[in-house]
């Protein structure tokens, strides 16, 4: 079992506000695409537009309902190692993770017998793609909570996400019956 260190001086980011992606963070995101230079050029022309990027090379994404994701993010920052980049897109939280997490996390959850009363995370890995928010901090349904700011961001692995997911899912004060509209 992996031991997670506590980060007492860290506070969880505010999920209501957007942060902007730095040029180095944009380069990291673009590195996931088959054509990073054209992806960067497109973003320079339209930095307020979201983009679709493939998963499985630079990052995987764990996609959870917003309330659960907020609780996970709070736990990762208050009692765990922190988080990598995090985005909100259409009422869901996207936690950017190390490659391989999308494959490993569901197996770890099955082993834990975590129960079916909580929605399973959607894990996006090799062969999948996700919509990432605009590079600029703009209000709307798609925004960065923790924007990429470096060419090599730290990304949590499956053990950190398992720990945060199980702790958040078992919290009695979360109502998972809310289902956001698909629009």
N, C-alpha and C positions, 0 to 999 in steps of 0.2 A: 504494500500500500504506500502511495506517495504521501509525504507529509507536506502540507502547504504552510508557508511562512506567513506570519501576520504582518500587515503593513499599516501600523497604527496612525501614521501621519497622513495617510491617503484618505481622501473622501471621494465618494462616488460622484461621477459627473451628473449634471442635471439633464434628464432626458427630454425636457421641454424646449431646450435651446439647441440651436445648431452651431457646429463649429466648422471651420474651413480646413480644407486639405492643403498642406504645404506643397511646394514644388517637388520636394523629395518624396513626400507621401504619394503624390500623383504618379511619380516615376515608378514607385513600388506597385501601385495598383495597375498601371499600364503594363508592367512586366508580366502580368497574368495573361494578357492578350497575345494572340499570334503575331500581331503587328504593333508593338509598343510605340514606335515613333508616330505612326498615323493616329493611334489612339490619343497620344499626347497632343498632337496637332489639332485634332477634333475638339479636345477639351479646351485648348487655348482659344479656339474660335467661339465655343459655347460653354463657358464654365458654369452656367446655371442650369445645364441639362443633365439629367441622370444618364447613366450608361449601363450596358449589360456586359459583364465580364465572366469568363469561364473560371470555374473552381478547380482545385486539384493540383495546381502547379505552384502558385505563390501562396495560396491560402485555401482553406475550406471554410464553410459558413454553417453555423448552427442557428436555425431560424425558429424562434419561439414566440408565443403570444406576448404582447407588450407587458402585461402585468407580471407574468412569470419572468420575463427577461429583465425587467426593472429590479425584481427581487434578486435574481442571479447576479446582476451587475453590482448591486449594493453589497452582496456577500463577497464577491470577488475582490472588491476594493476594501471592505471593512475587515475581513477575516482571512482573505486569501492573497494570491499573488498579484492581484490587479487584473486588468484586461488588455487585450489588444484593441484594434479599431472596432467600433461598435456603431451600427446605423439603425435607424428606424425607417421602415418602409411599409406603408399602408397598414398600420396598426400591428406590425410585428417587429420584433427586435432581431437584428442580424448580428451575431457575435462572430467576428473573424478569428479563425483558429488555425493552428498548424495543420499542414497537409497530413492526411491520414485520419484526422479526427472524425470525419463524416463516416468513415468505414468502421472505426473502432468504437465510437460512442454507443451506437445501438446495441452492439454485442455486450458492452459493459452494463448497459441498462437492463438487458434481458437477464444477465447474470445476477444483478441486484434484486430482481423480482420486485421492481418499484411500484407496480400496480397500474391498473388501467383507468383510474379515476382522474388522472392528470394527462393532458394532451402530450403525446410523444413529440419530441423535437423533430423538425424537418432538418435533415443533415444533407448538405450540398457538398459533394466532393467531385472527384474526377468524372468528367462527362456531363456535369451540371453547369448551369450558369445562373448568376444572380444579378438583379438590378441594384446598382450602387447609386447613392445620392449624388447630386451635383457637387463639384469641387468647392464652390462658393457656399458660404453659410446663408442659405435662403430658407425662409419659413415654408412649410408645406408638409405633405404626407411622407416625403422622403428627405431625410436629413442625417447628418453625422452627429452622433452623441460624443464619440471619441474618434476624432478624425485622424487618419494616418498622417504622421508628421516626420517620418524618417524612411530611408530607403530599405531598412531592415528592421521593421517593428517586431517587438516581442509578441508572440502569439501563444495563447494558452493551448495546451494539449487536451486529450480526452479525459485524463484523470482530473484536471482542474474543472473541466466542464461537468463531469459526472458529479463531483463533489457539490458544485454550486447548484446544479439542476436538482439533485436529490434533496438538498437542504431547502431550496426554494419551493419545490413541489410539496414537501411535507409540512410547510408552514400552514397552520390552520386558518390564517386570516386571509387567504387568497381565494377568490371566487373565480373559477375557470369556466363558468357557464356563459360568460360574455363572449360573443362571437362578433367581431367587427364585420361590417359589410365588405364584400369583395371589391367595391369601387373605391 
